[in-house]
């Protein structure tokens, strides 16, 4: 019988929230892009990896983690804009397999490019000194940086909700995810909206990467496993649903964290077990066939 103390269990639950936050940032990017453009971006994991490497580079260049945290997601987002404009845009209206194959090939190119620039050996991305300690919460001691990741995720979700719910551009994005033909008939340039959404989605992947770097290390293949888990999150939550991505991200994060604590060898398997159970009950996912904010 496994002896689990209350403090250890609480620590794993908080760790699950941290991991869930990373999943949420990745899955929201995937859901935004798929919900509006019906594009499965298989390069999302490599963009997550790119965010961590850009963070490492900017930290070395400026000496400030905060500057790196601000700029790395922007750089990944700008790169995403270029990818959409130069590559992905040519494939709109074609089979869903075409952008999937394109982004899969792009992910391989990015991994090899990073190895050429930074080498094959993993790197260390240090958090700022003020976030390097641990805080006593009374019932447990927990790293300050991990609490910071939870807070950043919550802030990003709030800003994204306000953007989609309270701005005209957000209204167009939500309407476009439901009926793009109607939006185009109203004279809206969907090309610019697609470009913006792709940039936001890839920028969120970059943010997840630099946030995860101090916890999980920085290496070229860091996006391989997590992108699969992120796709599971999207499927469990419902393709194209942001609320689903949030709920499923936290759920999968907790499943991975608690399973790793009890039986590490089963952690990856349990992710797919949860997906199978959800799809048996709700084939379209927890929040499938809904709008972006429903």
BELBEL-V975894 format. One record per pair of residues at least 12 apart in sequence whose ideal C-beta (glycine too) atoms are under 8 Angstrom apart, sorted by the first residue. I is the first residue (numbers start at 1). J is the second residue. Records with the same first field share a line. If there is no record, write none. Layout:
BEGIN
I = J ; J
END
This chain:
BEGIN
2 = 262
4 = 261 ; 262
6 = 139
7 = 139 ; 140
8 = 140 ; 261
9 = 261
10 = 139 ; 140
11 = 140 ; 142
12 = 257 ; 258 ; 260 ; 261
13 = 254 ; 257 ; 258
14 = 140 ; 142 ; 146 ; 147 ; 150
15 = 146 ; 257
16 = 250 ; 253 ; 254 ; 255 ; 256 ; 257 ; 258
17 = 150 ; 250 ; 253 ; 254
18 = 146 ; 149 ; 150 ; 215 ; 253
19 = 253 ; 256 ; 257
20 = 249 ; 250 ; 251 ; 252 ; 253 ; 254
21 = 149 ; 150 ; 152 ; 153 ; 154 ; 211 ; 249 ; 253
22 = 149 ; 153 ; 208 ; 211 ; 212 ; 226 ; 253
23 = 226 ; 229 ; 230 ; 233 ; 248 ; 249 ; 250 ; 252 ; 253
24 = 153 ; 157 ; 233 ; 245 ; 246 ; 249 ; 250 ; 253
25 = 153 ; 156 ; 204 ; 205 ; 207 ; 208 ; 211
26 = 44 ; 45 ; 48 ; 204 ; 205 ; 208 ; 226 ; 227 ; 230 ; 233 ; 249
27 = 230 ; 233 ; 234 ; 237 ; 245 ; 246 ; 248 ; 249
28 = 157 ; 160 ; 201 ; 204 ; 242 ; 245 ; 246 ; 249
29 = 41 ; 44 ; 200 ; 201 ; 202 ; 203 ; 204 ; 205 ; 208
30 = 44 ; 201 ; 230 ; 231 ; 234 ; 245
31 = 234 ; 237 ; 239 ; 240 ; 241 ; 242 ; 244 ; 245 ; 292
32 = 173 ; 197 ; 200 ; 201 ; 204 ; 242 ; 292
33 = 197 ; 198 ; 201
34 = 234 ; 239 ; 240
35 = 177 ; 239 ; 240 ; 241 ; 242 ; 292
36 = 173 ; 176 ; 177 ; 180 ; 193 ; 194 ; 197 ; 240 ; 292
37 = 88 ; 92 ; 194 ; 197 ; 198
38 = 96
39 = 88 ; 91 ; 92 ; 96 ; 99 ; 103 ; 198
40 = 96 ; 99 ; 100 ; 103
41 = 99 ; 103 ; 201 ; 202
42 = 100 ; 103 ; 104 ; 107 ; 227
43 = 83 ; 103 ; 104 ; 106 ; 107 ; 110
44 = 103 ; 201 ; 202 ; 205 ; 223 ; 227 ; 230
45 = 107 ; 205 ; 223 ; 224 ; 226 ; 227 ; 228 ; 230
46 = 106 ; 107 ; 110 ; 111 ; 223 ; 227
47 = 76 ; 79 ; 80 ; 110 ; 202 ; 205 ; 206 ; 209 ; 223
48 = 205 ; 206 ; 208 ; 209 ; 212 ; 222 ; 223 ; 226 ; 227
49 = 110 ; 111 ; 114 ; 209 ; 218 ; 219 ; 220 ; 221 ; 222 ; 223
50 = 76 ; 79 ; 110 ; 114 ; 206 ; 209
51 = 72 ; 73 ; 76 ; 205 ; 206 ; 207 ; 208 ; 209 ; 210 ; 213
52 = 72 ; 125 ; 209 ; 210 ; 212 ; 213 ; 218 ; 222
53 = 114 ; 117 ; 118 ; 123 ; 209 ; 218
54 = 68 ; 71 ; 72 ; 75 ; 76 ; 206 ; 209 ; 210
55 = 68 ; 69 ; 72 ; 125 ; 209 ; 210 ; 213 ; 218
56 = 68 ; 118 ; 123 ; 125 ; 213 ; 218
58 = 71 ; 72
59 = 125 ; 126
64 = 128
65 = 126 ; 127 ; 128
66 = 128
68 = 210
69 = 210 ; 211
72 = 206 ; 207 ; 209 ; 210
73 = 203 ; 204 ; 206 ; 207 ; 210
74 = 203 ; 206
75 = 206
76 = 202 ; 203 ; 205 ; 206 ; 207 ; 209
77 = 199 ; 200 ; 202 ; 203 ; 206
78 = 199
79 = 202
80 = 198 ; 199 ; 201 ; 202 ; 203 ; 205
81 = 195 ; 198 ; 199 ; 202
83 = 106 ; 198 ; 202
84 = 194 ; 195 ; 198 ; 199
85 = 195
87 = 102 ; 106
88 = 102 ; 103 ; 198
89 = 191 ; 194
92 = 194
107 = 223 ; 227
111 = 220 ; 221 ; 223
112 = 220
114 = 220
115 = 220
118 = 220
120 = 220
121 = 219
122 = 217 ; 218 ; 219
123 = 217 ; 218 ; 219
124 = 217 ; 218
125 = 210 ; 213 ; 214 ; 217 ; 218
126 = 214
127 = 145 ; 148 ; 214
130 = 144
131 = 144 ; 145 ; 148
132 = 144 ; 145
135 = 147
145 = 214 ; 215
146 = 215
149 = 211 ; 215
152 = 207 ; 211
156 = 204 ; 207
157 = 246
160 = 242
161 = 293
164 = 242 ; 292 ; 293
165 = 293
169 = 193 ; 196
172 = 188 ; 193
173 = 193 ; 196 ; 197 ; 292
174 = 291 ; 292 ; 293
176 = 188 ; 190 ; 193
177 = 240 ; 291 ; 292
178 = 291
209 = 222 ; 223
212 = 226
225 = 268
229 = 252 ; 256 ; 271
232 = 252 ; 271 ; 272 ; 274 ; 275
233 = 245 ; 248 ; 249 ; 252
234 = 248
235 = 275 ; 279 ; 285
236 = 248 ; 251 ; 252 ; 274 ; 275 ; 278 ; 279 ; 285 ; 286
237 = 249 ; 285 ; 286 ; 287
238 = 284 ; 285 ; 286 ; 287 ; 288 ; 289 ; 290
239 = 284 ; 285 ; 288
240 = 292
241 = 285 ; 286 ; 287 ; 288 ; 290 ; 291 ; 292 ; 294
242 = 292 ; 293
243 = 287 ; 290 ; 293 ; 294
244 = 285 ; 286 ; 287 ; 288 ; 290
247 = 286 ; 287
248 = 285 ; 286
251 = 274
252 = 271 ; 274
255 = 270 ; 271 ; 274
256 = 270 ; 271
END
